[in-house]
Each structure stands twice: as C-alpha cells, then as structure tokens.
Amino acid sequence: MASSSLSNLMLAIHEKKTSSVDLYRPLRNYVTFTYSEREAQLIDDDLETLKQLRSDIERVSDPSPAARRDLLISYYKVLCLVETRFPISPDKDHVNAVSFVWYDAFKQKHKATQQNIHLEKAAVLFNLGASYSQIGLGHDRTTVDGRRQASHAFMAAAGAFAHLRDNESIKATIGPSTTVDVSVECVGMLERLMVAQAQECVFENTIAKGSTPGVSAKIARQVSVKS
C-alpha cells in the first residue's frame, strides 16, 4: 500500500502480479478439435485480441492508472465472453492446457496456480480495484474538485472489490492453491477501506465548505462507521 503526504492519510493498493500464459493456442486448438478448422479461423482475430490483452495485462508498468483501469475493464469483459464459450479446467474434454498463475498482492512469495478462469477474473477485478485506488490517491485533495474526484475513484474501487467478493472470490479459492488477497474476508476489508476513504473525502469537503457543526458531525459519524 502507498499513502499520500497529506495529514489525513489515504491508502492505495498494489496490483497482483502474474506469470505469462498462452491463451491463443489452447483455445484455438479446442475449437479446431471440438468443431472444425474453419470455425477456428473465424474466431482467429478475436483470439489474437485476447492474446494481446493478456500480454498487456502482464506488464504492470503502465504510466497512467487510468489507462491501466481501461485495459483491465476491457480484459475483464473479454474474459466474461471466454467463460461462456471455453470450458477451462483439468477435465480431459476441456481446455486443460491453460494454467493461470497469480501472486498474492501482500505476500508476493505466495502464489496460486489453477486451471480455473475464475482465478483469472478474480485477479483482474482485484487489480481493477487497485487501479481505482491509485487514481483516487493521485487526485489533489487540496481542492474541492480534487476531493470529489478522489471520492468517486475510491467508491469505484470499493465497487470492484465488492463485485469480486460477491461473484468470484469463492470460485477462485476452491482450487488446489489459493492466495488470501482474493478471499471473501480480505476483499471485504478492502471494500470497507475504500468506502471509508471516499467518505473521508466527502467529510473534508464538508469542512472546507464551512458546513454547520450538525452536518459535519453527521458526516463524521458516517465516516467512523465505515472505518
């Protein structure tokens, strides 16, 4: 995590890291063997796009958190389509030549390796929440607009972690190896942290606007409840 230099500290989450994986060849082979070479040729461009997105995801050195966010969103949408068309599992009749490897964001010596698209989706959602948190941290909280934008980004981060918790966490942690960072408990904590930081930005704006003590106290209570 990283913190700002302001007196009221805000935290951003580091992304999970991954190892390279070839999605193009195993998925194309599956279509060829299950349907036909002609069918494989028809989806070749789509598979090339998937290959490029996965390659881009593997590089976490993008200079702009916003560009990183957009990339993660694009890749997650494609993964949702892949899930409906390609059964990825150890089953001999499935796409069983694909193993996803993701390292724990907080204990980077720990990793999960699974033939399970839900691990991939969970990791991408985690990194999406992390990128939104970095966007929030990057806004200038000395201005009203900066605090408002930071609040929106932290709420978006909370939304990504909540979606991960509700839709992928359990499915991603039932494999032979798992990491704690995508567990229901961990992402639930991260969601609450991001909501609290968004509320803190709202509270800072309330104070800056000179709101009445009663309004300030009410918002302060909301912030303390979420913290």
Sequence and secondary structure as in RCSB ss.txt:
>XXXX:A:sequence
MASSSLSNLMLAIHEKKTSSVDLYRPLRNYVTFTYSEREAQLIDDDLETLKQLRSDIERVSDPSPAARRDLLISY
YKVLCLVETRFPISPDKDHVNAVSFVWYDAFKQKHKATQQNIHLEKAAVLFNLGASYSQIGLGHDRTTVDGRRQA
SHAFMAAAGAFAHLRDNESIKATIGPSTTVDVSVECVGMLERLMVAQAQECVFENTIAKGSTPGVSAKIARQVSV
KS
>XXXX:A:secstr
 EE SSSS  EE     B     HHHHHHHHHHHT HHHHHHTHHHHHHHHHHHHHHH    S HHHHHHHHHHH
HHHHHHHHHH  BSSSTTSB S  EEEE SSSTT EEEES HHHHHHHHHHHHHHHHHHHHHHS TTSHHHHHHH
HHHHHHHHHHHHHHHHHTHHHHTSSSS  GGGSHHHHHHHHHHHHHHHHHHHHHHHHHTT  HHHHHHHHHHHHH
H 
